[in-house]
Amino acid sequence: MQKKLPTIYLTMQKNSHWIVLGYAVLAAGLTYFKSIFGELPDALLFYLGLPVLTIVSLKERLRDYGMACGDWKQGLLWTVAFVALAIATTWFAVQKIPGIRKYYYGGVFGPALILNTLAYMAAWEFFFRGFLLFGLRKLGFAAANSTQTLIFFLMHIGKPCPELYSTLLTGLLFGYLTYRCKSVIPMIIIHSAIFLSVVFFAMR
């Protein structure tokens, strides 16, 4: 049995991209159709906790999946630029697209929402732009980025149409920036800014 373990690990590492993709499809489908423990607990377990456990089980490094500061100077530049763009874009969208205002109206903006959003987006961004993007790197960047964007798009079905279809662009862009910066941290901040901005402006 002990002699078989190294062979099993080698097989798992060789096929790690299929393990990552299989888990991602299962987790995304499971949590999309039915909340198990609640939105935030589900995200922390299925999008962060279990993917981290999978990476560790494959004997790979978390920093190779974007869980690191990476190129922090480039990341800081992109974060500042896209947070500013997010605020301007969401203000315009809420003002001009009634469906978005209606969908997000009624939120309570405050410290609890900010903390919950940061926690949720940390799990969400690690799942898509960390676990999936870097976990599928054996397929090449274009395939990995397209795959995580497709699943990202499907997970937004039910949202207002402009938001749904914008995920095709933002998914690819977020993937590219994460790949460049080698870190999911900028995308956590940017995605949080997008959500918090639209909730804030929808209240007005």
Backbone as a printed PyTorch tensor [residue, N CA C, xyz], in Angstrom:
tensor([[[  0.8340,  -1.2090,   0.0000],
         [  0.0000,   0.0000,   0.0000],
         [  0.8680,   1.2570,   0.0000]],

        [[  1.9330,   1.2390,   0.8370],
         [  2.8110,   2.4050,   0.9270],
         [  3.5120,   2.6730,  -0.3960]],

        [[  3.8320,   1.5870,  -1.1390],
         [  4.5080,   1.7480,  -2.4270],
         [  3.5810,   2.3520,  -3.4760]],

        [[  2.2600,   2.1500,  -3.2850],
         [  1.2960,   2.6500,  -4.2650],
         [  1.0230,   4.1410,  -4.0980]],

        [[  1.2410,   4.6700,  -2.8770],
         [  0.9160,   6.0700,  -2.6150],
         [  1.6600,   7.0390,  -3.5230]],

        [[  2.9970,   6.9100,  -3.7070],
         [  3.6900,   7.8350,  -4.6190],
         [  3.1120,   7.7940,  -6.0270]],

        [[  2.7160,   6.5880,  -6.4850],
         [  2.1390,   6.4480,  -7.8260],
         [  0.7990,   7.1660,  -7.9160]],

        [[ -0.0010,   7.0520,  -6.8470],
         [ -1.3060,   7.7310,  -6.8170],
         [ -1.1230,   9.2380,  -6.8710]],

        [[ -0.1580,   9.7510,  -6.0910],
         [  0.0950,  11.1920,  -6.0810],
         [  0.5840,  11.6730,  -7.4420]],

        [[  1.4470,  10.8980,  -8.0710],
         [  1.9460,  11.2750,  -9.3950],
         [  0.8080,  11.3220, -10.4140]],

        [[ -0.0930,  10.3690, -10.3170],
         [ -1.2480,  10.3380, -11.2220],
         [ -2.1570,  11.5350, -10.9820]],

        [[ -2.3850,  11.8670,  -9.7130],
         [ -3.2150,  13.0130,  -9.3680],
         [ -2.5900,  14.3080,  -9.8670]],

        [[ -1.2780,  14.4630,  -9.6750],
         [ -0.6000,  15.6800, -10.1160],
         [ -0.6060,  15.7950, -11.6330]],

        [[ -0.4400,  14.6660, -12.2980],
         [ -0.4510,  14.6610, -13.7570],
         [ -1.8080,  15.0800, -14.3050]],

        [[ -2.8490,  14.7050, -13.5910],
         [ -4.2180,  15.0070, -14.0330],
         [ -4.8770,  16.0720, -13.1690]],

        [[ -4.0570,  16.9150, -12.5440],
         [ -4.5890,  17.9200, -11.6140],
         [ -5.5850,  18.8640, -12.2780]],

        [[ -5.3810,  19.1850, -13.5680],
         [ -6.2910,  20.1110, -14.2420],
         [ -7.6960,  19.5200, -14.3710]],

        [[ -7.7850,  18.2000, -14.5580],
         [ -9.1060,  17.5750, -14.6460],
         [ -9.7500,  17.4790, -13.2760]],

        [[ -8.9370,  17.2970, -12.2470],
         [ -9.4620,  17.2810, -10.8750],
         [-10.0320,  18.6460, -10.5250]],

        [[ -9.2850,  19.7040, -10.8670],
         [ -9.7240,  21.0770, -10.6080],
         [-11.0200,  21.3770, -11.3580]],

        [[-11.0560,  21.0380, -12.6350],
         [-12.2440,  21.3260, -13.4430],
         [-13.4490,  20.5370, -12.9550]],

        [[-13.2430,  19.2750, -12.6390],
         [-14.3430,  18.4420, -12.1500],
         [-14.9180,  18.9750, -10.8520]],

        [[-14.0330,  19.3390,  -9.9270],
         [-14.5200,  19.8910,  -8.6580],
         [-15.2440,  21.2130,  -8.8870]],

        [[-14.6770,  22.0840,  -9.7280],
         [-15.2630,  23.4050,  -9.9580],
         [-16.6700,  23.3040, -10.5330]],

        [[-16.8580,  22.4230, -11.5060],
         [-18.1860,  22.2380, -12.1070],
         [-19.1670,  21.7150, -11.0670]],

        [[-18.7270,  20.7480, -10.2660],
         [-19.5880,  20.1700,  -9.2300],
         [-19.9620,  21.2170,  -8.1840]],

        [[-18.9640,  21.9650,  -7.6970],
         [-19.2090,  22.9610,  -6.6490],
         [-20.0930,  24.0960,  -7.1630]],

        [[-19.8080,  24.5750,  -8.3740],
         [-20.5890,  25.6680,  -8.9450],
         [-22.0440,  25.2440,  -9.1520]],

        [[-22.2390,  24.0470,  -9.7080],
         [-23.5940,  23.5690,  -9.9370],
         [-24.3490,  23.3400,  -8.6450]],

        [[-23.6740,  22.7800,  -7.6640],
         [-24.3010,  22.4830,  -6.3770],
         [-24.7730,  23.7490,  -5.6750]],

        [[-23.9110,  24.7490,  -5.6110],
         [-24.2410,  25.9770,  -4.8790],
         [-25.1480,  26.9040,  -5.6790]],

        [[-25.1400,  26.7930,  -7.0100],
         [-26.0090,  27.6600,  -7.8160],
         [-27.4820,  27.2710,  -7.6460]],

        [[-27.7540,  25.9870,  -7.6800],
         [-29.1400,  25.5270,  -7.6510],
         [-29.7280,  25.4730,  -6.2450]],

        [[-28.8870,  25.3270,  -5.2290],
         [-29.4380,  25.2260,  -3.8810],
         [-28.3960,  25.6600,  -2.8550]],

        [[-28.7620,  26.6200,  -2.0130],
         [-27.8840,  27.0290,  -0.9200],
         [-27.9330,  25.9570,   0.1620]],

        [[-26.7790,  25.5710,   0.6460],
         [-26.7190,  24.4970,   1.6370],
         [-26.6430,  25.0490,   3.0550]],

        [[-25.6580,  25.8850,   3.3140],
         [-25.4820,  26.4440,   4.6550],
         [-25.7740,  27.9450,   4.7060]],

        [[-26.0530,  28.5480,   3.5490],
         [-26.2130,  29.9930,   3.4560],
         [-25.1940,  30.5170,   2.4490]],

        [[-25.4660,  31.6820,   1.8900],
         [-24.6320,  32.1940,   0.8020],
         [-23.1610,  32.3440,   1.1870]],

        [[-22.8780,  33.0400,   2.2760],
         [-21.4870,  33.2490,   2.6770],
         [-20.8230,  31.9630,   3.1600]],

        [[-21.4480,  31.1730,   4.0480],
         [-20.8150,  29.9070,   4.4580],
         [-20.5460,  28.9740,   3.2800]],

        [[-21.4820,  28.9180,   2.3220],
         [-21.2660,  28.0860,   1.1340],
         [-20.0360,  28.5490,   0.3670]],

        [[-19.9130,  29.8620,   0.1980],
         [-18.7760,  30.4090,  -0.5500],
         [-17.4600,  30.0880,   0.1520]],

        [[-17.4190,  30.2900,   1.4520],
         [-16.1860,  30.0470,   2.1990],
         [-15.8020,  28.5680,   2.1890]],

        [[-16.8080,  27.6930,   2.1910],
         [-16.5130,  26.2560,   2.1870],
         [-16.1880,  25.7390,   0.7900]],

        [[-17.0950,  25.9800,  -0.1600],
         [-16.9660,  25.3690,  -1.4860],
         [-16.0470,  26.1350,  -2.4360]],

        [[-15.9300,  27.4620,  -2.2530],
         [-15.1060,  28.2620,  -3.1580],
         [-13.7130,  28.5620,  -2.6050]],

        [[-13.5480,  28.3800,  -1.3030],
         [-12.2470,  28.6840,  -0.6860],
         [-11.6760,  27.4870,   0.0720]],

        [[-12.3970,  26.9990,   1.0670],
         [-11.8710,  25.9530,   1.9290],
         [-11.5300,  24.6670,   1.1970]],

        [[-12.4840,  24.0970,   0.4760],
         [-12.2550,  22.8320,  -0.2190],
         [-11.2680,  22.9740,  -1.3820]],

        [[-11.2960,  24.0780,  -2.1490],
         [-10.2450,  24.2560,  -3.1540],
         [ -8.8450,  24.3170,  -2.5540]],

        [[ -8.6900,  24.9960,  -1.4140],
         [ -7.3890,  25.0460,  -0.7460],
         [ -6.9720,  23.6390,  -0.3380]],

        [[ -7.9110,  22.8720,   0.2030],
         [ -7.6230,  21.4950,   0.6000],
         [ -7.2220,  20.6550,  -0.6120]],

        [[ -7.8680,  20.8990,  -1.7400],
         [ -7.5270,  20.1810,  -2.9730],
         [ -6.1030,  20.4930,  -3.4130]],

        [[ -5.7400,  21.7700,  -3.3770],
         [ -4.3920,  22.1850,  -3.7690],
         [ -3.3430,  21.5610,  -2.8630]],

        [[ -3.6020,  21.6060,  -1.5700],
         [ -2.6740,  21.0080,  -0.5970],
         [ -2.5620,  19.5040,  -0.8260]],

        [[ -3.6870,  18.8550,  -1.1330],
         [ -3.6850,  17.4110,  -1.3810],
         [ -2.8660,  17.0600,  -2.6200]],

        [[ -2.8360,  17.9670,  -3.5780],
         [ -2.0500,  17.7590,  -4.7940],
         [ -0.5750,  18.1110,  -4.5870]],

        [[ -0.2510,  18.5350,  -3.3590],
         [  1.1120,  18.9210,  -2.9850],
         [  1.6250,  20.0760,  -3.8370]],

        [[  0.7250,  21.0170,  -4.1000],
         [  1.1030,  22.2110,  -4.8500],
         [  1.0810,  23.4110,  -3.9090]],

        [[  1.6610,  24.5210,  -4.3770],
         [  1.7930,  25.7020,  -3.5320],
         [  0.6290,  26.6530,  -3.7590]],

        [[  0.0870,  27.1830,  -2.6700],
         [ -1.0340,  28.1130,  -2.7710],
         [ -0.6550,  29.3790,  -3.5250]],

        [[  0.5840,  29.8200,  -3.3840],
         [  0.9910,  31.0420,  -4.0790],
         [  1.0000,  30.8580,  -5.6000]],

        [[  1.0920,  29.6130,  -6.0570],
         [  1.0160,  29.3520,  -7.4930],
         [ -0.4150,  29.4240,  -8.0020]],

        [[ -1.3500,  29.5900,  -7.0910],
         [ -2.7720,  29.7390,  -7.4290],
         [ -3.2650,  31.1500,  -7.1180]],

        [[ -2.3430,  32.0850,  -7.0430],
         [ -2.7240,  33.4830,  -6.8410],
         [ -2.9080,  33.8960,  -5.4010]],

        [[ -2.6800,  32.9920,  -4.4570],
         [ -2.8220,  33.3490,  -3.0510],
         [ -1.4860,  33.9100,  -2.5530]],

        [[ -1.1610,  35.0930,  -3.0600],
         [  0.1060,  35.7540,  -2.7470],
         [ -0.0050,  37.2170,  -3.1520]],

        [[  0.9610,  38.0110,  -2.7540],
         [  0.9710,  39.4290,  -3.1450],
         [  1.3490,  39.5900,  -4.6110]],

        [[  2.1330,  38.6600,  -5.1320],
         [  2.5210,  38.7120,  -6.5360],
         [  3.2490,  39.9990,  -6.8840]],

        [[  2.9590,  40.5160,  -8.0640],
         [  3.5320,  41.8030,  -8.4940],
         [  2.6600,  42.8990,  -7.8870]],

        [[  2.9540,  43.2720,  -6.6480],
         [  2.0610,  44.1630,  -5.9090],
         [  2.0260,  45.5740,  -6.4820]],

        [[  3.1140,  46.0180,  -7.0980],
         [  3.1230,  47.3670,  -7.6880],
         [  2.1540,  47.4420,  -8.8570]],

        [[  2.2120,  46.4610,  -9.7360],
         [  1.2830,  46.4250, -10.8650],
         [ -0.1380,  46.2070, -10.3660]],

        [[ -0.2760,  45.3590,  -9.3540],
         [ -1.5880,  45.0950,  -8.7890],
         [ -2.2090,  46.3350,  -8.1890]],

        [[ -1.4170,  47.1290,  -7.4950],
         [ -1.9170,  48.3650,  -6.8900],
         [ -2.3760,  49.3420,  -7.9620]],

        [[ -1.6180,  49.4350,  -9.0340],
         [ -1.9680,  50.3390, -10.1380],
         [ -3.3140,  49.9480, -10.7540]],

        [[ -3.4700,  48.6600, -11.0470],
         [ -4.7160,  48.2010, -11.6460],
         [ -5.8850,  48.3380, -10.6780]],

        [[ -5.6300,  48.1130,  -9.4000],
         [ -6.6960,  48.2110,  -8.4010],
         [ -7.2440,  49.6280,  -8.3140]],

        [[ -6.3570,  50.5980,  -8.2210],
         [ -6.7820,  52.0010,  -8.1350],
         [ -7.5580,  52.3960,  -9.3870]],

        [[ -7.0370,  52.0180, -10.5500],
         [ -7.6780,  52.3950, -11.8130],
         [ -9.0640,  51.7730, -11.9520]],

        [[ -9.1800,  50.4940, -11.6300],
         [-10.4560,  49.8040, -11.8460],
         [-11.4720,  50.0700, -10.7430]],

        [[-11.0260,  50.3930,  -9.5520],
         [-11.9800,  50.8030,  -8.5150],
         [-12.6310,  52.1280,  -8.9190]],

        [[-11.8270,  53.0540,  -9.4260],
         [-12.3650,  54.3270,  -9.9020],
         [-13.3360,  54.1030, -11.0640]],

        [[-12.9520,  53.2090, -11.9790],
         [-13.8180,  52.8960, -13.1180],
         [-15.0960,  52.2120, -12.6580]],

        [[-14.9770,  51.3440, -11.6610],
         [-16.1490,  50.6290, -11.1370],
         [-17.1650,  51.5920, -10.5460]],

        [[-16.6830,  52.5570,  -9.7920],
         [-17.5870,  53.5300,  -9.1710],
         [-18.3300,  54.3350, -10.2340]],

        [[-17.5890,  54.7950, -11.2440],
         [-18.2100,  55.5830, -12.3130],
         [-19.1950,  54.7450, -13.1260]],

        [[-18.8070,  53.5250, -13.4460],
         [-19.6440,  52.6520, -14.2750],
         [-20.9180,  52.2250, -13.5540]],

        [[-20.7950,  51.8670, -12.2910],
         [-21.9840,  51.4370, -11.5490],
         [-22.9400,  52.5970, -11.3070]],

        [[-22.4030,  53.7900, -11.0860],
         [-23.2740,  54.9630, -10.9420],
         [-24.0910,  55.1570, -12.2100]],

        [[-23.4280,  55.0920, -13.3650],
         [-24.1130,  55.2660, -14.6490],
         [-25.1470,  54.1610, -14.8580]],

        [[-24.7660,  52.9080, -14.5520],
         [-25.6720,  51.7700, -14.7620],
         [-26.9250,  51.8870, -13.9070]],

        [[-26.7680,  52.2780, -12.6580],
         [-27.9170,  52.4020, -11.7560],
         [-28.8270,  53.5370, -12.2050]],

        [[-28.2320,  54.6170, -12.7010],
         [-29.0210,  55.7620, -13.1480],
         [-29.7760,  55.4780, -14.4390]],

        [[-29.1660,  54.7150, -15.3470],
         [-29.7160,  54.5510, -16.6910],
         [-30.4110,  53.2190, -16.9420]],

        [[-30.1710,  52.2360, -16.0900],
         [-30.7590,  50.9110, -16.3220],
         [-31.6630,  50.5530, -15.1450]],

        [[-32.9750,  50.7280, -15.2870],
         [-33.9100,  50.5000, -14.1760],
         [-33.8250,  49.0960, -13.5810]],

        [[-33.5460,  48.1120, -14.4290],
         [-33.4900,  46.7360, -13.9510],
         [-32.4180,  46.5120, -12.9020]],

        [[-31.3080,  47.2100, -13.0470],
         [-30.2130,  47.0620, -12.0840],
         [-30.5810,  47.7240, -10.7600]],

        [[-31.1420,  48.9340, -10.8430],
         [-31.5800,  49.6040,  -9.6120],
         [-32.6210,  48.7560,  -8.8820]],

        [[-33.5660,  48.2170,  -9.6060],
         [-34.6370,  47.4140,  -9.0010],
         [-34.0700,  46.1620,  -8.3430]],

        [[-33.0970,  45.5310,  -8.9980],
         [-32.5440,  44.2780,  -8.4930],
         [-31.7760,  44.4920,  -7.1830]],

        [[-31.0420,  45.6110,  -7.0980],
         [-30.1810,  45.8380,  -5.9360],
         [-30.7860,  46.7820,  -4.8980]],

        [[-31.9520,  47.3250,  -5.2120],
         [-32.5840,  48.2520,  -4.2740],
         [-32.9860,  47.5190,  -2.9940]],

        [[-32.8290,  48.1810,  -1.8710],
         [-33.2530,  47.5950,  -0.6060],
         [-32.1250,  47.0660,   0.2400]],

        [[-30.9020,  47.1250,  -0.2910],
         [-29.7580,  46.6790,   0.4820],
         [-29.4460,  47.6540,   1.6130]],

        [[-28.8900,  47.1420,   2.6810],
         [-28.5090,  47.9720,   3.8190],
         [-26.9970,  48.1590,   3.7760]],

        [[-26.5920,  49.3600,   3.4360],
         [-25.1620,  49.6290,   3.2850],
         [-24.5630,  49.9820,   4.6470]],

        [[-23.5320,  49.2550,   5.0430],
         [-22.8990,  49.5100,   6.3280],
         [-21.7090,  48.5850,   6.5270]],

        [[-21.0930,  48.6240,   7.7110],
         [-19.9020,  47.8030,   7.9890],
         [-20.1270,  46.3140,   7.7800]],

        [[-21.3040,  45.8140,   8.1640],
         [-21.5950,  44.3810,   8.0180],
         [-21.5830,  43.9710,   6.5500]],

        [[-22.2020,  44.7900,   5.6950],
         [-22.2290,  44.4980,   4.2680],
         [-20.8200,  44.5260,   3.6850]],

        [[-20.0260,  45.5060,   4.0940],
         [-18.6550,  45.6260,   3.5800],
         [-17.8270,  44.4050,   3.9570]],

        [[-17.9010,  43.9900,   5.2190],
         [-17.1160,  42.8320,   5.6750],
         [-17.5900,  41.5470,   5.0130]],

        [[-18.9100,  41.3730,   4.9130],
         [-19.4520,  40.1750,   4.2650],
         [-19.0720,  40.1210,   2.7880]],

        [[-19.1010,  41.2890,   2.1420],
         [-18.7440,  41.3540,   0.7220],
         [-17.2800,  40.9970,   0.5090]],

        [[-16.3980,  41.5390,   1.3350],
         [-14.9690,  41.2370,   1.2060],
         [-14.7040,  39.7470,   1.4170]],

        [[-15.3790,  39.1600,   2.3960],
         [-15.2020,  37.7310,   2.6630],
         [-15.7370,  36.8910,   1.5040]],

        [[-16.9100,  37.2740,   1.0060],
         [-17.5240,  36.5200,  -0.0850],
         [-16.6860,  36.6340,  -1.3600]],

        [[-16.2390,  37.8460,  -1.6670],
         [-15.4560,  38.0480,  -2.8820],
         [-14.0700,  37.4090,  -2.7950]],

        [[-13.5350,  37.3030,  -1.5830],
         [-12.2560,  36.6040,  -1.4200],
         [-12.4150,  35.1470,  -1.8480]],

        [[-13.5080,  34.5300,  -1.4110],
         [-13.7650,  33.1420,  -1.7930],
         [-14.0940,  33.0390,  -3.2850]],

        [[-14.9550,  33.9190,  -3.7500],
         [-15.4170,  33.9210,  -5.1510],
         [-14.2520,  34.1210,  -6.1160]],

        [[-13.4290,  35.1340,  -5.8550],
         [-12.3140,  35.4260,  -6.7580],
         [-11.2410,  34.3400,  -6.6990]],

        [[-10.9940,  33.7830,  -5.5170],
         [-10.0190,  32.7010,  -5.4480],
         [-10.5020,  31.4990,  -6.2560]],

        [[-11.7930,  31.2240,  -6.1750],
         [-12.3620,  30.0840,  -6.8980],
         [-12.1800,  30.2370,  -8.4060]],

        [[-12.5540,  31.3980,  -8.9340],
         [-12.4920,  31.6050, -10.3830],
         [-11.1060,  31.9980, -10.8770]],

        [[-10.5570,  33.0510, -10.3170],
         [ -9.2980,  33.5950, -10.8340],
         [ -8.0580,  32.9740, -10.1950]],

        [[ -8.2470,  32.1630,  -9.1470],
         [ -7.1180,  31.4750,  -8.5440],
         [ -7.1590,  29.9880,  -8.8440]],

        [[ -8.0930,  29.3000,  -8.2000],
         [ -8.2130,  27.8510,  -8.3230],
         [ -8.4190,  27.3960,  -9.7650]],

        [[ -9.3860,  27.9950, -10.4640],
         [ -9.6780,  27.5800, -11.8360],
         [ -8.6270,  28.0670, -12.8330]],

        [[ -8.3250,  29.3520, -12.7890],
         [ -7.4050,  29.9260, -13.7740],
         [ -6.0320,  29.2590, -13.7200]],

        [[ -5.4520,  29.1930, -12.5330],
         [ -4.1270,  28.6070, -12.4060],
         [ -4.1790,  27.0800, -12.3650]],

        [[ -5.3060,  26.5420, -11.9110],
         [ -5.4400,  25.0970, -11.8750],
         [ -5.5510,  24.4710, -13.2530]],

        [[ -5.9720,  25.2650, -14.2300],
         [ -6.1100,  24.7760, -15.6050],
         [ -4.9650,  25.2470, -16.4990]],

        [[ -3.8830,  25.7350, -15.8970],
         [ -2.7850,  26.3160, -16.6780],
         [ -2.1410,  25.3120, -17.6290]],

        [[ -2.2650,  24.0150, -17.3470],
         [ -1.6970,  22.9950, -18.2430],
         [ -2.3760,  23.0110, -19.6050]],

        [[ -3.6040,  23.5450, -19.6380],
         [ -4.3440,  23.6330, -20.9040],
         [ -3.9510,  24.8620, -21.7040]],

        [[ -3.1470,  25.7480, -21.1010],
         [ -2.7800,  27.0120, -21.7370],
         [ -3.6140,  28.1400, -21.1710]],

        [[ -3.0600,  29.3600, -21.1880],
         [ -3.7660,  30.4850, -20.5690],
         [ -5.1010,  30.7750, -21.2390]],

        [[ -5.1500,  30.7490, -22.5630],
         [ -6.3880,  31.0850, -23.2780],
         [ -7.5200,  30.1340, -22.8880]],

        [[ -7.2330,  28.8520, -22.8510],
         [ -8.2590,  27.8650, -22.4900],
         [ -8.6660,  28.0060, -21.0320]],

        [[ -7.6820,  28.2120, -20.1530],
         [ -7.9700,  28.3610, -18.7300],
         [ -8.8150,  29.6030, -18.4750]],

        [[ -8.4600,  30.7000, -19.1100],
         [ -9.1870,  31.9440, -18.9010],
         [-10.5950,  31.8640, -19.4830]],

        [[-10.7360,  31.2380, -20.6200],
         [-12.0540,  31.0950, -21.2370],
         [-12.9550,  30.1950, -20.4020]],

        [[-12.3770,  29.1350, -19.8340],
         [-13.1620,  28.1890, -19.0320],
         [-13.6770,  28.8390, -17.7580]],

        [[-12.7870,  29.5380, -17.0390],
         [-13.2470,  30.1720, -15.8050],
         [-14.2560,  31.2780, -16.1050]],

        [[-14.1040,  31.9610, -17.2320],
         [-15.0570,  33.0070, -17.6130],
         [-16.4230,  32.4110, -17.9380]],

        [[-16.4370,  31.2690, -18.6220],
         [-17.7060,  30.6220, -18.9660],
         [-18.4730,  30.2150, -17.7080]],

        [[-17.7810,  29.6080, -16.7470],
         [-18.4380,  29.2050, -15.5010],
         [-18.8780,  30.4410, -14.7130]],

        [[-18.0430,  31.4790, -14.7320],
         [-18.3650,  32.7560, -14.0920],
         [-19.6440,  33.3380, -14.6880]],

        [[-19.7600,  33.2860, -16.0120],
         [-20.9460,  33.7680, -16.7190],
         [-22.1830,  32.9630, -16.3140]],

        [[-22.0760,  31.6510, -16.3150],
         [-23.2100,  30.7940, -15.9860],
         [-23.6880,  31.0130, -14.5570]],

        [[-22.7630,  31.3260, -13.6570],
         [-23.1310,  31.5610, -12.2580],
         [-23.8760,  32.8790, -12.0740]],

        [[-23.9030,  33.7330, -13.1060],
         [-24.6130,  35.0090, -13.0300],
         [-25.9940,  34.9540, -13.6750]],

        [[-26.3770,  33.7980, -14.1870],
         [-27.7090,  33.6780, -14.7810],
         [-28.7620,  33.9670, -13.7140]],

        [[-29.6970,  34.8370, -14.0570],
         [-30.6960,  35.2880, -13.1000],
         [-30.4870,  36.7370, -12.7060]],

        [[-29.2790,  37.2550, -12.9820],
         [-29.0020,  38.6650, -12.7250],
         [-29.5430,  39.4960, -13.9010]],

        [[-29.6510,  40.8250, -13.7590],
         [-30.0890,  41.6620, -14.8840],
         [-29.2230,  41.4120, -16.1170]],

        [[-29.8390,  41.4320, -17.2900],
         [-29.1380,  41.0820, -18.5360],
         [-27.8450,  41.8690, -18.7700]],

        [[-27.8390,  43.2020, -18.5530],
         [-26.5760,  43.9280, -18.7710],
         [-25.4490,  43.4060, -17.8890]],

        [[-25.7740,  43.0690, -16.6430],
         [-24.7590,  42.5280, -15.7440],
         [-24.3360,  41.1330, -16.1940]],

        [[-25.3180,  40.3170, -16.5790],
         [-25.0180,  38.9510, -17.0110],
         [-24.0210,  38.9450, -18.1640]],

        [[-24.3200,  39.6940, -19.2140],
         [-23.4680,  39.6550, -20.3960],
         [-22.1520,  40.4030, -20.2020]],

        [[-22.1270,  41.3400, -19.2580],
         [-20.8600,  42.0290, -18.9810],
         [-19.8420,  41.0940, -18.3450]],

        [[-20.3260,  39.9880, -17.7340],
         [-19.3870,  39.0630, -17.1030],
         [-18.5050,  38.3520, -18.1230]],

        [[-18.9340,  38.2970, -19.3700],
         [-18.0820,  37.7050, -20.4030],
         [-16.8250,  38.5470, -20.6070]],

        [[-16.9860,  39.8560, -20.5160],
         [-15.8360,  40.7610, -20.6480],
         [-15.0450,  40.8300, -19.3490]],

        [[-15.7510,  41.0460, -18.2420],
         [-15.0440,  41.2030, -16.9710],
         [-14.3610,  39.8990, -16.5550]],

        [[-14.9600,  38.7680, -16.8690],
         [-14.3340,  37.4900, -16.5370],
         [-13.0000,  37.3240, -17.2280]],

        [[-12.9670,  37.6160, -18.5220],
         [-11.7160,  37.5290, -19.2780],
         [-10.7040,  38.5540, -18.7890]],

        [[-11.1850,  39.7750, -18.5340],
         [-10.2940,  40.8460, -18.0840],
         [ -9.7270,  40.5450, -16.7010]],

        [[-10.5770,  40.1260, -15.7850],
         [-10.1130,  39.7930, -14.4330],
         [ -9.1060,  38.6440, -14.4760]],

        [[ -9.3670,  37.6790, -15.3510],
         [ -8.4380,  36.5660, -15.4910],
         [ -7.0870,  37.0190, -16.0000]],

        [[ -7.1140,  37.8970, -16.9900],
         [ -5.8620,  38.4120, -17.5640],
         [ -5.0690,  39.2040, -16.5220]],

        [[ -5.7520,  40.0700, -15.7880],
         [ -5.0610,  40.8920, -14.7910],
         [ -4.5010,  40.0360, -13.6530]],

        [[ -5.2620,  39.0230, -13.2500],
         [ -4.7780,  38.1200, -12.2080],
         [ -3.5470,  37.3690, -12.6770]],

        [[ -3.5810,  36.9320, -13.9160],
         [ -2.4310,  36.2110, -14.4910],
         [ -1.2050,  37.1120, -14.5560]],

        [[ -1.4250,  38.3680, -14.9050],
         [ -0.3150,  39.3260, -14.9790],
         [  0.2580,  39.6270, -13.6000]],

        [[ -0.6240,  39.8130, -12.6310],
         [ -0.1970,  40.1990, -11.2840],
         [  0.1940,  39.0050, -10.4180]],

        [[ -0.2110,  37.7930, -10.8420],
         [  0.0570,  36.5730, -10.0670],
         [ -0.5630,  36.6460,  -8.6670]],

        [[ -1.7100,  37.3110,  -8.5810],
         [ -2.3750,  37.4660,  -7.2900],
         [ -3.8660,  37.7250,  -7.5040]],

        [[ -4.6860,  37.1390,  -6.6290],
         [ -6.1320,  37.3720,  -6.6970],
         [ -6.5450,  38.5840,  -5.8610]],

        [[ -5.6300,  39.1310,  -5.0950],
         [ -5.9670,  40.2330,  -4.1870],
         [ -6.5490,  41.4450,  -4.9190]],

        [[ -5.9340,  41.9140,  -6.0220],
         [ -6.5380,  43.0660,  -6.7240],
         [ -7.9690,  42.8050,  -7.1710]],

        [[ -8.2570,  41.5870,  -7.6410],
         [ -9.6040,  41.2910,  -8.1180],
         [-10.6080,  41.2070,  -6.9690]],

        [[-10.1480,  40.7880,  -5.7970],
         [-11.0320,  40.7690,  -4.6270],
         [-11.4880,  42.1890,  -4.3170]],

        [[-10.5440,  43.1230,  -4.3270],
         [-10.8610,  44.5180,  -4.0160],
         [-11.7320,  45.1340,  -5.1110]],

        [[-11.3840,  44.8930,  -6.3680],
         [-12.1240,  45.4670,  -7.4900],
         [-13.5540,  44.9230,  -7.5400]],

        [[-13.7090,  43.6200,  -7.4020],
         [-15.0440,  43.0180,  -7.4580],
         [-15.8930,  43.4770,  -6.2710]],

        [[-15.2730,  43.6140,  -5.1140],
         [-15.9850,  44.1270,  -3.9440],
         [-16.4520,  45.5560,  -4.1970]],

        [[-15.5820,  46.3570,  -4.8150],
         [-15.9300,  47.7470,  -5.1170],
         [-17.1120,  47.8290,  -6.0770]],

        [[-17.1530,  46.9460,  -7.0460],
         [-18.2630,  46.9240,  -7.9990],
         [-19.5790,  46.6500,  -7.2820]],

        [[-19.5920,  45.5950,  -6.4710],
         [-20.8290,  45.2240,  -5.7800],
         [-21.2640,  46.2870,  -4.7840]],

        [[-20.3260,  46.7750,  -3.9720],
         [-20.6770,  47.7700,  -2.9540],
         [-21.1420,  49.0730,  -3.5940]],

        [[-20.5370,  49.4350,  -4.7070],
         [-20.9360,  50.6690,  -5.3980],
         [-22.3530,  50.5800,  -5.9270]],

        [[-22.6770,  49.4360,  -6.5430],
         [-24.0190,  49.3290,  -7.1340],
         [-25.0840,  49.2850,  -6.0330]],

        [[-24.7870,  48.6490,  -4.9110],
         [-25.7390,  48.6370,  -3.7900],
         [-25.9140,  50.0490,  -3.2390]],

        [[-24.7830,  50.7510,  -3.0830],
         [-24.8290,  52.1190,  -2.5340],
         [-25.6340,  53.0440,  -3.4360]],

        [[-25.3780,  53.0050,  -4.7400],
         [-26.0800,  53.9110,  -5.6500],
         [-27.5480,  53.5060,  -5.8380]],

        [[-27.8410,  52.2220,  -5.7100],
         [-29.2330,  51.7790,  -5.8360],
         [-30.0960,  52.2700,  -4.6920]],

        [[-29.4670,  52.5860,  -3.5490],
         [-30.1960,  53.0820,  -2.3930],
         [-30.6230,  54.5360,  -2.5620]],

        [[-29.9300,  55.2470,  -3.4500],
         [-30.1580,  56.6860,  -3.5770],
         [-31.4230,  56.9960,  -4.3680]]])
